[in-house]
């Protein structure tokens, strides 16, 4: 049984092949990115992180409750009650830290 070839090369394909192959390196050199184009994505990423940190800091400073760093007696009592600290533990802690 004879196999039939179902494909063929275009006409004059091999006559123009050498010219087309020589044109390929010229196209590749023309499409190479410059140093600035190579670094640009990294600069954009760094700028994005910097903006996120600055905006996050601004938002935290605006929304944070003003505090002088001292908790009131009521806040301390509420914390101790909610954290189930026994009086024995509290006495031990106070006697150890005096």
C-alpha positions as CSV (number, residue, x, y, z in Angstrom):
1,X,0.0,0.0,0.0
2,X,1.4,3.3,-1.0
3,X,1.2,6.1,1.6
4,X,0.0,9.4,0.4
5,X,1.7,12.6,1.6
6,X,-0.9,15.0,2.8
7,X,1.3,18.1,3.0
8,X,3.7,19.9,0.8
9,X,6.0,22.9,1.0
10,X,4.9,26.3,-0.3
11,X,6.1,27.2,-3.8
12,X,9.5,29.0,-3.8
13,X,9.9,28.2,-0.1
14,X,13.5,27.1,-0.3
15,X,14.5,29.8,-2.7
16,X,13.7,32.6,-0.2
17,X,14.8,30.6,2.9
18,X,18.3,32.0,3.1
19,X,17.1,35.6,2.9
20,X,14.5,35.0,5.6
21,X,17.0,33.2,7.9
22,X,19.4,36.1,7.6
23,X,16.7,38.6,8.5
24,X,15.9,36.8,11.8
25,X,18.9,38.1,13.9
26,X,18.2,41.7,12.8
27,X,14.6,41.3,14.1
28,X,15.9,39.9,17.4
29,X,18.3,42.7,17.9
30,X,15.7,45.3,17.2
31,X,13.3,43.8,19.8
32,X,15.9,43.6,22.7
33,X,14.8,45.6,25.7
34,X,17.1,48.4,27.0
35,X,18.5,48.4,30.6
36,X,15.8,50.8,31.7
37,X,13.1,48.5,30.3
38,X,14.6,45.6,32.2
39,X,14.7,47.4,35.5
40,X,11.3,49.2,35.2
41,X,9.2,46.4,36.6
42,X,11.4,46.1,39.7
43,X,11.2,49.9,40.3
44,X,7.5,49.8,39.9
45,X,7.2,47.0,42.5
46,X,9.4,48.9,44.9
47,X,7.3,52.0,44.5
48,X,4.1,50.0,45.1
49,X,5.5,48.7,48.4
50,X,6.7,52.1,49.4
51,X,3.3,53.7,48.7
52,X,1.5,50.9,50.6
53,X,3.7,51.4,53.6
54,X,3.3,55.1,53.6
55,X,-0.5,54.9,53.2
56,X,-0.7,52.2,55.9
57,X,1.3,54.4,58.3
58,X,-0.9,57.4,57.6
59,X,-4.1,55.3,58.1
60,X,-2.8,53.8,61.3
61,X,-1.9,57.2,62.7
62,X,-5.3,58.6,61.8
63,X,-7.3,55.8,63.3
64,X,-5.2,55.0,66.4
65,X,-6.7,56.2,69.6
66,X,-4.5,58.8,71.3
67,X,-2.8,57.3,74.3
68,X,-0.2,58.6,76.7
69,X,1.0,55.0,77.2
70,X,-0.7,54.5,80.6
71,X,-3.7,52.3,81.2
72,X,-6.3,53.5,83.7
73,X,-7.1,51.4,86.8
74,X,-10.5,50.5,85.3
75,X,-8.9,49.1,82.2
76,X,-6.4,47.1,84.2
77,X,-9.2,45.6,86.4
78,X,-11.3,44.8,83.3
79,X,-8.3,43.1,81.7
80,X,-7.5,41.0,84.8
81,X,-11.2,39.9,85.1
82,X,-11.5,39.0,81.4
83,X,-8.2,37.1,81.4
84,X,-9.2,34.9,84.4
85,X,-6.1,35.9,86.5
86,X,-6.5,34.5,90.0
87,X,-5.7,36.7,93.1
88,X,-3.0,34.2,94.0
89,X,-1.3,34.7,90.6
90,X,-1.6,38.4,91.0
91,X,-0.1,38.4,94.5
92,X,2.8,36.2,93.3
93,X,3.5,38.5,90.4
94,X,3.4,41.6,92.6
95,X,5.6,40.1,95.3
96,X,8.1,38.9,92.6
97,X,8.4,42.3,90.9
98,X,8.8,44.4,94.0
